[in-house]
Amino acid sequence: MRHSFCMLLATAVLLIMGSCTDENIGVSITDSVSSVIEDSSFVITGHSVRNPRVRMSTTSKMLGRISSDGYGRLTAEAITMWMPAINIDTAGVKSEWIDSCRLKLRVPVSDGFTGDSLAPMRLSVYRLNKALPSPIYSDFDPTGYYDPNALLTTESYSPLSGWLEVSTSYLTGTAQYDTVRVISVPMPVEIGRELFNIYREHPERFESPNAFADIFPGIYITNSYGSGHVVNIKGTELDVYYRKHVQLSDTTDTIYPAQAQSYLASTPEVVSDNIIRYDVDDALTELADNGAALIVAPAGYEVQLHFPIQDIIDKFKANVGTNQAIINTLSLELPVTIPPTQYDIQPPTYLLMVKTSKKDQFINGDSLTNNKDSFYALYDASTKSYTFGGLRNYVRDIIQNHGGIATEEDMEFTITPVDVTTYTYPASYSYYYTTTSSSIVTKISPMVSRPAVACLQLDKAKFKITYSKQIVD
C-alpha cells in the first residue's frame, strides 16, 4: 500500500513538472517572482488608408442619406434576396381574400439612427429581376438587377415613424426581447396573391432561397427624397394579411379577418448588401494626409499598423536574462480622440486588428479571431480607448516556434471597424449545480451598422506585459 502511494506521488510530481512549459521554459517554476511591466516606450506607427469597398456579410442594413461637417456625405441603400416561408397558410384561404401586404423594416429604438430624427425622407422599393452575385461588396452597382420603371411602392419615413414593438429573437439560445420601431411600407396586394398561388401549385419552390429566386429574387430599397438621417435596419420581412374561413362545428363556421403571416424575410442564409456611397469630409482628408490614424465607417478609413513585437520580445529577454520565465498576459491599449462632427458621430463599437497578410482570408473565411493572427477590442467610452487583450498567444508563437525572431508579416497589421455578433448560452439550473450564462462570438464582419469616426492616438499606445520568472542562482 505504501509502495503504491509513493509511486502515485512520484508520477504526479513528474506530470506537474512536465506540464509547466512555455516559451523558452521546460521545467516548473517554483518560488517564482511575478513581474508586471506597463511600458509605453515602445513605438507603434501607422497611417490611414482609404477602404471604400468592404464585403457585406451581415443582415444589418443601413438606409438613408446624411451630410455632416467633420464626417462627410453618406448615402446608404439596401438590396436583398429572400428567405421564403416553408409553410404558407392555405387552409380555408382564397387568393382573393388576401387584403394587403406590408414590407416591415425593424429599427432598434436604442442607437437605431444617426442624424436628425425629424428630417422627412422617402424610400422607394423595386423588385429584382435576377439573383444577386456572391460575394457582394459595398460598391455594388444594382444597374441591370432591377427595372427602374417598375416601381413597387414609395413611402415617407423617419426614425420616429411607425410603431413600437417588442421584438423576440432566439439567436442567443433563449428568448431575447428588444424594443424596435417598425417602419411599415405598403406593398402591392398582387405580390401576396401571386406568392400564395405559386405556393399552392408549386410548394417545392419555397424549399430553398435558390429555388425561390426564380420566382422573386428580392428587392432594392433606395432613397428617392430627402436627407438628414440614416437608420439601422435589424430586420426586414414581407407580411401578408388575409381572411380565413374556419369550421367551428358541424353546423357553424366563420371567417376570421386580419390574419397575418410573414411570407418572406432577409436572413443570414441569403445574399444581401448595403450599397454605400461615402464622400470624405475635407477635414478628415486633411487629417489623413497629415499622418493621422483614422478609423471611419462604413467604407471609410482603416489603419495600417507597424507592431513593435520584436522590440517587446527583445526587452522581455533582456529583463529575464538567464532566468526562466512565463509570459502570462500581453495587451495593447489604444486611446482615441473623436473628431468633432455635426451629429456627434461616435467611434465604432468594435475594432478588429488582423495581420494585413491575412485580412482578406479573415473576412472571406469564418471571420473569428484566433488571438494569434487576429484580435478584436470593444470601445470603452469612459476611457475613450480600445484594449486588445489576448496577445499572449501571438508573442508566444514567435518565441516558441520561430526562435523569438519576428518576420515582417508578423509586424504588419490592419485595424478596421467591425460589427460583432455574439451567441449567449443561457444559464441552467438543477438540484446539483447552477451554471451562469456565457457568450461567444459567432461573427465578425465589416461595420455597416452606423456611421462612426475616431482617430487612434498611436503615440500614446500603452503595452502591458505580465510574466512570472524564476530566479536562477
VOKOL-161029 format. One line per field, with one value per residue (C-alpha): residue number from 0; chain; x, y, z. Coordinates in nm, 4 decimals. Example, Ala and Ser with C-alpha at 12.3 -4.5 7.8 and 13.67 -1.06 7.14 Angstrom:
<atoms>
i <- c(0:1)
ch <- c(A:A)
X <- c(1.2300:1.3670)
Y <- c(-0.4500:-0.1060)
Z <- c(0.7800:0.7140)
</atoms>
This chain:
<atoms>
i <- c(0:1:2:3:4:5:6:7:8:9:10:11:12:13:14:15:16:17:18:19:20:21:22:23:24:25:26:27:28:29:30:31:32:33:34:35:36:37:38:39:40:41:42:43:44:45:46:47:48:49:50:51:52:53:54:55:56:57:58:59:60:61:62:63:64:65:66:67:68:69:70:71:72:73:74:75:76:77:78:79:80:81:82:83:84:85:86:87:88:89:90:91:92:93:94:95:96:97:98:99:100:101:102:103:104:105:106:107:108:109:110:111:112:113:114:115:116:117:118:119:120:121:122:123:124:125:126:127:128:129:130:131:132:133:134:135:136:137:138:139:140:141:142:143:144:145:146:147:148:149:150:151:152:153:154:155:156:157:158:159:160:161:162:163:164:165:166:167:168:169:170:171:172:173:174:175:176:177:178:179:180:181:182:183:184:185:186:187:188:189:190:191:192:193:194:195:196:197:198:199:200:201:202:203:204:205:206:207:208:209:210:211:212:213:214:215:216:217:218:219:220:221:222:223:224:225:226:227:228:229:230:231:232:233:234:235:236:237:238:239:240:241:242:243:244:245:246:247:248:249:250:251:252:253:254:255:256:257:258:259:260:261:262:263:264:265:266:267:268:269:270:271:272:273:274:275:276:277:278:279:280:281:282:283:284:285:286:287:288:289:290:291:292:293:294:295:296:297:298:299:300:301:302:303:304:305:306:307:308:309:310:311:312:313:314:315:316:317:318:319:320:321:322:323:324:325:326:327:328:329:330:331:332:333:334:335:336:337:338:339:340:341:342:343:344:345:346:347:348:349:350:351:352:353:354:355:356:357:358:359:360:361:362:363:364:365:366:367:368:369:370:371:372:373:374:375:376:377:378:379:380:381:382:383:384:385:386:387:388:389:390:391:392:393:394:395:396:397:398:399:400:401:402:403:404:405:406:407:408:409:410:411:412:413:414:415:416:417:418:419:420:421:422:423:424:425:426:427:428:429:430:431:432:433:434:435:436:437:438:439:440:441:442:443:444:445:446:447:448:449:450:451:452:453:454:455:456:457:458:459:460:461:462:463:464:465:466:467:468:469:470:471:472)
ch <- c(A:A:A:A:A:A:A:A:A:A:A:A:A:A:A:A:A:A:A:A:A:A:A:A:A:A:A:A:A:A:A:A:A:A:A:A:A:A:A:A:A:A:A:A:A:A:A:A:A:A:A:A:A:A:A:A:A:A:A:A:A:A:A:A:A:A:A:A:A:A:A:A:A:A:A:A:A:A:A:A:A:A:A:A:A:A:A:A:A:A:A:A:A:A:A:A:A:A:A:A:A:A:A:A:A:A:A:A:A:A:A:A:A:A:A:A:A:A:A:A:A:A:A:A:A:A:A:A:A:A:A:A:A:A:A:A:A:A:A:A:A:A:A:A:A:A:A:A:A:A:A:A:A:A:A:A:A:A:A:A:A:A:A:A:A:A:A:A:A:A:A:A:A:A:A:A:A:A:A:A:A:A:A:A:A:A:A:A:A:A:A:A:A:A:A:A:A:A:A:A:A:A:A:A:A:A:A:A:A:A:A:A:A:A:A:A:A:A:A:A:A:A:A:A:A:A:A:A:A:A:A:A:A:A:A:A:A:A:A:A:A:A:A:A:A:A:A:A:A:A:A:A:A:A:A:A:A:A:A:A:A:A:A:A:A:A:A:A:A:A:A:A:A:A:A:A:A:A:A:A:A:A:A:A:A:A:A:A:A:A:A:A:A:A:A:A:A:A:A:A:A:A:A:A:A:A:A:A:A:A:A:A:A:A:A:A:A:A:A:A:A:A:A:A:A:A:A:A:A:A:A:A:A:A:A:A:A:A:A:A:A:A:A:A:A:A:A:A:A:A:A:A:A:A:A:A:A:A:A:A:A:A:A:A:A:A:A:A:A:A:A:A:A:A:A:A:A:A:A:A:A:A:A:A:A:A:A:A:A:A:A:A:A:A:A:A:A:A:A:A:A:A:A:A:A:A:A:A:A:A:A:A:A:A:A:A:A:A:A:A:A:A:A:A:A:A:A:A:A:A:A:A:A:A:A:A:A:A:A:A:A:A:A:A:A:A:A:A:A:A:A:A:A:A:A:A:A:A:A:A:A:A:A:A:A:A:A:A:A:A:A:A:A)
X <- c(0.0000:0.2786:0.4729:0.1698:0.1156:0.4781:0.4593:0.1445:0.3034:0.6162:0.4074:0.2057:0.5210:0.6593:0.3332:0.3283:0.6896:0.6273:0.3115:0.4630:0.6202:0.6000:0.8171:1.1745:1.0768:1.0945:1.0527:0.8138:0.8592:0.8577:0.9312:0.8750:0.8669:0.5808:0.6746:0.4258:0.5606:0.3481:0.5539:0.4572:0.8100:0.7536:0.6985:0.3909:0.3414:0.0639:-0.1250:-0.4741:-0.5745:-0.8974:-1.1106:-1.4043:-1.5031:-1.5994:-1.7557:-2.1094:-2.1631:-2.4328:-2.8114:-2.7881:-2.8740:-2.8400:-3.0829:-3.0775:-2.8664:-2.6632:-2.4275:-2.2294:-1.9489:-1.6418:-1.7615:-1.8723:-2.1621:-2.3039:-2.5767:-2.6833:-2.9197:-3.0260:-3.0626:-3.1538:-3.2713:-3.5394:-3.5722:-3.9257:-4.1566:-4.1505:-4.5225:-4.7892:-5.1390:-5.3731:-5.6406:-5.9659:-5.7918:-5.8532:-5.6111:-5.8804:-5.9092:-5.5558:-5.6244:-5.2814:-4.9034:-4.6513:-4.2752:-4.1606:-3.8273:-3.7359:-3.5154:-3.3777:-3.5096:-3.1675:-2.8962:-3.1186:-3.0323:-2.7805:-2.8831:-3.1995:-3.4914:-3.7451:-3.5944:-3.8600:-3.7373:-3.8861:-3.7842:-3.8652:-3.8800:-3.8080:-3.8358:-3.5184:-3.5254:-3.2362:-3.0363:-2.7575:-2.3916:-2.1934:-1.9707:-2.1127:-1.9485:-2.0489:-1.9685:-2.2136:-2.3915:-2.7571:-2.7975:-2.9391:-3.0690:-3.3956:-3.6214:-3.6167:-3.9556:-4.1166:-4.1591:-4.3330:-4.4001:-4.2827:-4.3251:-4.2246:-4.0454:-3.8326:-3.6621:-3.9706:-4.2304:-4.4103:-4.4993:-4.3130:-4.2970:-4.1241:-3.9133:-3.8318:-3.5119:-3.3795:-3.0338:-2.8852:-3.0111:-3.3033:-3.5738:-3.4300:-3.6546:-3.5755:-3.7901:-3.7878:-3.9671:-4.1401:-4.1364:-4.4292:-4.4292:-4.7480:-4.6727:-4.8923:-5.1501:-5.0835:-4.7476:-4.9150:-5.1708:-4.9005:-4.6912:-4.9991:-5.0985:-4.7449:-4.7093:-5.0419:-4.9399:-4.5628:-4.4700:-4.1288:-4.0334:-4.0378:-3.7997:-3.4809:-3.3699:-3.2165:-3.5382:-3.7383:-3.5103:-3.6639:-3.9979:-3.8977:-3.5206:-3.5505:-3.5910:-3.3869:-3.4621:-3.3313:-3.3655:-3.5871:-3.6204:-3.4670:-3.1529:-3.0771:-3.0510:-2.9560:-3.1353:-3.0004:-3.2383:-3.2066:-3.4920:-3.6622:-3.9702:-4.2782:-4.6042:-4.9296:-5.2746:-5.5743:-5.9126:-5.9574:-6.2609:-6.2793:-6.5281:-6.6237:-6.8531:-7.0669:-7.3234:-7.1389:-6.8460:-6.6965:-6.4479:-6.1703:-6.0420:-5.6941:-5.4868:-5.1153:-4.8157:-4.4580:-4.4080:-4.0507:-3.7563:-3.3961:-3.1839:-2.8125:-2.8646:-2.9449:-2.7352:-2.7924:-2.5945:-2.5581:-2.4742:-2.2517:-2.1537:-1.9293:-1.7545:-1.4950:-1.5139:-1.2241:-1.1286:-1.0808:-0.8862:-0.6522:-0.6031:-0.5236:-0.2815:-0.1016:-0.0469:-0.3445:-0.4566:-0.8247:-1.0947:-1.4104:-1.7138:-1.8831:-1.6477:-1.4247:-1.0776:-0.8795:-0.5269:-0.2134:-0.0126:0.3509:0.3530:0.6803:0.6676:1.0422:1.1203:0.8819:1.0439:1.3969:1.3165:1.1440:1.4511:1.6813:1.4790:1.4640:1.8299:1.9291:1.6263:1.3281:1.0028:0.6458:0.4568:0.1145:-0.0522:0.0185:-0.2281:-0.2379:-0.4399:-0.5115:-0.6581:-0.8609:-0.9815:-1.3189:-1.3167:-1.5983:-1.8963:-2.2341:-2.4291:-2.1831:-2.0806:-1.9079:-1.6243:-1.7009:-1.8226:-1.5593:-1.2232:-1.0540:-0.6739:-0.5600:-0.2332:-0.2506:-0.1490:-0.4445:-0.7149:-0.8882:-0.8705:-1.0294:-1.3165:-1.3851:-1.3474:-1.5086:-1.4479:-1.3497:-1.0423:-0.7800:-0.5688:-0.2632:-0.3183:-0.6359:-0.7885:-1.0853:-1.1475:-1.4548:-1.4678:-1.4632:-1.6458:-1.5319:-1.1615:-1.2038:-0.9877:-0.9747:-0.7857:-0.6692:-0.6171:-0.5168:-0.1918:-0.0086:-0.0519:0.0773:0.4076:0.4278:0.4093:0.7010:0.9175:0.8348:0.8121:1.0337:1.3202:1.1982:1.2581:0.9564:0.9107:0.7844:0.4474:0.4337:0.4629:0.2214:-0.1394:-0.4613:-0.7059:-1.0552:-1.4054:-1.6297:-1.9674:-1.9572:-2.2354:-2.2473:-2.4351:-2.5331:-2.5667:-2.8490:-2.7963:-2.9057:-3.0227:-3.0557:-3.0641:-2.6912:-2.5391:-2.6025:-2.4291:-2.4219:-2.4939:-2.1940:-2.1384:-1.9263:-1.8544:-2.0171:-1.9456:-1.7182:-1.7938:-1.7082:-1.9040:-2.2197:-2.4498:-2.4000:-2.1633:-1.8556:-1.5310:-1.2254:-0.8591:-0.6167:-0.3534:-0.0687:0.1903:0.0058:-0.0334:0.0368:0.1554:0.1093:0.3048:0.2960:0.5177:0.6417:1.0084:1.2235:1.5490:1.8298:2.1201)
Y <- c(0.0000:0.2420:0.1474:0.2207:0.5567:0.6573:0.5563:0.7669:1.0644:1.0424:1.0172:1.3252:1.5275:1.4318:1.5297:1.8687:1.9395:1.8340:2.0409:2.3791:2.4580:2.7862:2.9907:2.9036:2.7192:2.3460:2.2993:2.4070:2.7488:2.7312:3.0119:3.2451:3.6228:3.7876:4.0920:4.3358:4.5812:4.8577:5.0166:5.2995:5.3394:5.1025:5.2945:5.1916:5.3565:5.3611:5.5615:5.5975:5.4025:5.4513:5.1384:5.2277:4.8703:4.6215:4.2798:4.2522:3.9575:4.0743:4.1063:4.4532:4.7227:5.0988:5.3210:5.6958:5.9941:6.2186:6.5123:6.6014:6.8536:6.6693:6.3351:6.3736:6.2723:5.9226:5.7531:5.4021:5.1806:4.8209:4.5296:4.1760:3.8377:3.6494:3.3503:3.2171:3.0715:2.6902:2.6699:2.9169:2.9048:2.7929:2.6047:2.7983:3.0807:3.2088:3.4308:3.6983:3.7013:3.8397:4.2025:4.3677:4.3274:4.5262:4.5471:4.5819:4.7409:4.6988:4.9722:4.9485:5.2193:5.2461:5.3730:5.2992:5.6088:5.8880:6.2395:6.4486:6.2328:6.4801:6.5071:6.3853:6.1316:5.8946:5.5456:5.3593:4.9824:4.7926:4.4228:4.2453:4.0601:3.8219:3.6766:3.8794:3.7748:3.6276:3.7526:4.1035:4.4317:4.7788:4.9360:4.7057:4.8615:4.7475:4.8530:4.5628:4.3829:4.5792:4.7748:5.1444:5.1852:4.9085:5.0822:4.8636:5.1293:5.4509:5.5693:5.8641:5.7694:5.8931:5.7231:5.8116:5.6880:5.3585:5.1935:5.0473:4.6714:4.4194:4.2011:3.8437:3.6738:3.3241:3.3832:3.3814:3.0372:3.1701:3.4282:3.7795:4.0820:4.4171:4.7203:4.8200:5.0784:4.9243:5.1241:4.9716:5.0168:4.9251:4.6842:4.5849:4.3261:4.1438:4.0262:3.8429:3.6829:3.5843:3.4148:3.2437:3.0945:2.9793:2.8116:2.6337:2.4937:2.4511:2.4392:2.2990:2.6447:2.7622:2.4961:2.6989:3.0542:2.9356:2.7703:3.0721:3.3184:3.2172:3.3496:3.6565:3.7251:4.0125:4.3882:4.7061:4.9878:5.3301:5.6901:5.8904:6.2102:6.3976:6.3963:6.4162:6.0712:5.7075:5.4252:5.0865:4.8144:4.4959:4.3025:4.3013:4.0958:4.0868:4.0267:3.9264:3.9977:3.7821:3.6425:3.2805:3.0510:2.8272:2.5469:2.5886:2.2849:2.0614:2.3364:2.6646:2.8338:3.1816:3.3931:3.5425:3.8787:4.0307:3.7142:3.7761:3.5697:3.6551:3.5144:3.6401:3.7606:3.8709:3.6232:3.5318:3.2496:3.4812:3.7357:4.0938:4.4124:4.7708:4.9935:5.2604:5.5892:5.7912:6.1191:6.2042:6.5432:6.7726:6.7967:6.4189:6.4137:6.6766:6.4767:6.1622:6.3485:6.4800:6.1316:6.0813:5.7219:5.7488:5.4871:5.5759:5.3594:5.2449:5.2027:5.4867:5.4605:5.1885:5.1957:5.0143:4.9440:4.8515:4.6480:4.6602:4.2942:4.2427:4.5256:4.3727:4.0295:4.1704:4.3723:4.0741:3.8570:4.1274:4.1584:3.7815:3.7172:3.3607:3.3154:3.1088:3.2921:3.2501:3.5312:3.5481:3.8338:4.0905:4.3646:4.6858:4.9919:5.2421:5.5782:5.7747:6.1246:6.1895:6.4448:6.6996:6.6309:6.7878:6.4894:6.3894:6.0759:5.8325:5.5771:5.2225:4.9849:4.7276:4.7268:4.4305:4.4033:4.1415:4.0650:4.2541:3.9438:3.7553:4.0245:3.9050:3.5459:3.6529:3.8487:3.5810:3.2894:3.2043:3.5613:3.4627:3.5866:3.3332:3.5583:3.4747:3.6490:3.8422:4.0195:4.2425:4.5147:4.6861:5.0637:5.1949:5.5295:5.6089:5.5963:5.6707:5.3768:5.0249:4.7445:4.4454:4.1627:3.8055:3.8915:3.6249:3.3548:3.5934:3.6604:3.3033:3.1639:3.3802:3.2904:2.9224:2.8384:3.0991:3.1411:3.4812:3.6360:3.8149:3.8389:4.1476:3.9724:3.9314:4.3074:4.4437:4.4700:4.6322:4.7880:4.8189:4.8869:4.5817:4.4645:4.1695:3.9141:3.7049:3.3952:3.3743:3.0366:3.0621:2.9861:2.6399:2.5235:2.1854:2.0387:1.9690:2.2686:2.6054:2.7499:3.1155:3.2428:3.2862:3.4447:3.3537:3.5488:3.3928:3.6501:3.9482:4.1495:4.4912:4.7634:4.8793:4.9339:5.3125:5.5986:5.6065:5.8025:5.8002:5.8948:5.6475:5.8093:5.5760:5.7900:5.7223:5.3467:5.1515:4.7916:4.5868:4.2664:4.0400:3.7403:3.5124:3.4276:3.2018:3.3436:3.1049:3.1260)
Z <- c(0.0000:0.0967:-0.2148:-0.4398:-0.2736:-0.3307:-0.6965:-0.7463:-0.5760:-0.7895:-1.1057:-1.0073:-0.9469:-1.2871:-1.4581:-1.2878:-1.3834:-1.7415:-1.7823:-1.6887:-2.0233:-2.2101:-2.4459:-2.3511:-2.0313:-1.9849:-1.6103:-1.3403:-1.1845:-0.8090:-0.5660:-0.8627:-0.8623:-1.0547:-1.2554:-1.4063:-1.6609:-1.8112:-2.0824:-2.3193:-2.4538:-2.7456:-3.0668:-3.2630:-3.6007:-3.8540:-4.1131:-4.2568:-4.5661:-4.7605:-4.7595:-4.9868:-5.0666:-4.7984:-4.8279:-4.6981:-4.4657:-4.2261:-4.2260:-4.0703:-4.3228:-4.3366:-4.5216:-4.5674:-4.6545:-4.4272:-4.4671:-4.1582:-4.1118:-3.9896:-4.1280:-4.4881:-4.7077:-4.6813:-4.8835:-4.7868:-4.9844:-4.9219:-5.1588:-5.0530:-5.1694:-4.9760:-4.7478:-4.8138:-4.5518:-4.5716:-4.4987:-4.6081:-4.4618:-4.7433:-4.5470:-4.5711:-4.7583:-5.1108:-5.3005:-5.3334:-4.9544:-4.9302:-4.8463:-4.8210:-4.7981:-4.5981:-4.6031:-4.2413:-4.1533:-3.7864:-3.6403:-3.2826:-3.0529:-2.8891:-3.1290:-3.4264:-3.6282:-3.6810:-3.7742:-3.7476:-3.6323:-3.7751:-4.1234:-4.3736:-4.6256:-4.8769:-4.9792:-5.2997:-5.3455:-5.6667:-5.7446:-5.8528:-6.1838:-6.1129:-5.8263:-5.6682:-5.7082:-5.4223:-5.2710:-5.2839:-5.1838:-5.0693:-5.4074:-5.5885:-5.8871:-5.8975:-6.2615:-6.4581:-6.1495:-6.1405:-6.3749:-6.2779:-6.4473:-6.2381:-5.9020:-5.6440:-5.3826:-5.2244:-4.8668:-4.6472:-4.3276:-4.0398:-3.7416:-3.5338:-3.7835:-3.7451:-3.4161:-3.1219:-3.0986:-2.8738:-3.0995:-2.9978:-3.1076:-3.0375:-3.1852:-2.8361:-2.7380:-2.5406:-2.5973:-2.6128:-2.6218:-2.7768:-2.8451:-3.2103:-3.4188:-3.7187:-4.0417:-4.2291:-4.6078:-4.8044:-5.0893:-5.3863:-5.2795:-5.6072:-5.4694:-5.1806:-5.4121:-5.6610:-5.3919:-5.2453:-5.5803:-5.6626:-5.3231:-5.3610:-5.7006:-5.6504:-5.2787:-5.3696:-5.4960:-5.1326:-5.0025:-5.0515:-5.1371:-5.4650:-5.5809:-5.4729:-5.6551:-5.9876:-5.8587:-5.6619:-5.6422:-5.3946:-5.3556:-5.3888:-5.1413:-5.2366:-5.1172:-5.3519:-5.1495:-4.8574:-4.6478:-4.2783:-4.1233:-4.1728:-3.9927:-3.8870:-4.0035:-3.7980:-3.9565:-4.2993:-4.3836:-4.6055:-4.4171:-4.5849:-4.4328:-4.5236:-4.4222:-4.3236:-4.3234:-4.0171:-3.9424:-3.5764:-3.5522:-3.7703:-3.8099:-3.7684:-3.9308:-3.9568:-4.1449:-3.9355:-4.0638:-4.0355:-4.0208:-4.0840:-4.1890:-4.2817:-4.6300:-4.6793:-4.4711:-4.5146:-4.3161:-4.2862:-4.5371:-4.8300:-5.0158:-4.9032:-4.9395:-4.8280:-5.1227:-4.9686:-5.1290:-4.8997:-4.9762:-4.7119:-4.5416:-4.6270:-4.2599:-4.2384:-4.5639:-4.4240:-4.1030:-4.3004:-4.5274:-4.2196:-4.0830:-3.8504:-3.7891:-3.8813:-3.8380:-4.0329:-4.1104:-4.3174:-4.6148:-4.4992:-4.3435:-4.1726:-4.0280:-4.1435:-3.8282:-3.7654:-3.4440:-3.2416:-3.1429:-3.1949:-2.9521:-2.6971:-2.7286:-2.7081:-2.3961:-2.2354:-2.2965:-2.1637:-1.8426:-1.7944:-1.8714:-1.7839:-1.5615:-1.6634:-1.7332:-1.8496:-2.0187:-1.8582:-2.0465:-2.3154:-2.4032:-2.6023:-2.5030:-2.7797:-2.6731:-2.9276:-2.9927:-3.1522:-3.4358:-3.3937:-3.6213:-3.6768:-3.5388:-3.2659:-3.4536:-3.2166:-3.2556:-3.3754:-3.1066:-3.2088:-3.3839:-3.5476:-3.5501:-3.8006:-3.9756:-4.3043:-4.4986:-4.3521:-4.3614:-4.6796:-4.5590:-4.2308:-4.3895:-4.6508:-4.4097:-4.0798:-3.9520:-3.5977:-3.4129:-3.3017:-3.0718:-3.2785:-3.6106:-3.5259:-3.2256:-3.1525:-2.8957:-2.7504:-2.7226:-2.3654:-2.3647:-2.0087:-2.1004:-2.4718:-2.5634:-2.7050:-2.5313:-2.7322:-2.4866:-2.5563:-2.7328:-2.5331:-2.7989:-3.0635:-2.8872:-2.7572:-3.1106:-3.2258:-2.9249:-2.9178:-3.2881:-3.4561:-3.2131:-3.0998:-3.4435:-3.5869:-3.9633:-4.1441:-4.1800:-3.8013:-3.7533:-4.0161:-3.9001:-4.0197:-3.7749:-3.9178:-3.7776:-3.7433:-3.6195:-3.3779:-3.3392:-3.0218:-2.9067:-2.5412:-2.3757:-2.1221:-1.7546:-1.6427:-1.3054:-1.1374:-0.7901:-0.8027:-0.9827:-1.1439:-1.4482:-1.5391:-1.8884:-2.1176:-2.4561:-2.7555:-3.0704:-3.3763:-3.6460:-3.7090:-4.0216:-4.1687:-3.9892:-4.1684:-3.8703:-3.8378:-3.9241:-3.6988:-3.6717:-3.4427:-3.4501:-3.2910:-3.0687:-3.1609:-2.9834:-2.6565:-2.7072:-2.3900:-2.3731:-2.0603:-2.0213:-1.7171:-1.6595:-1.3885:-1.3610:-1.1503:-1.0219:-1.1054:-0.8562)
</atoms>
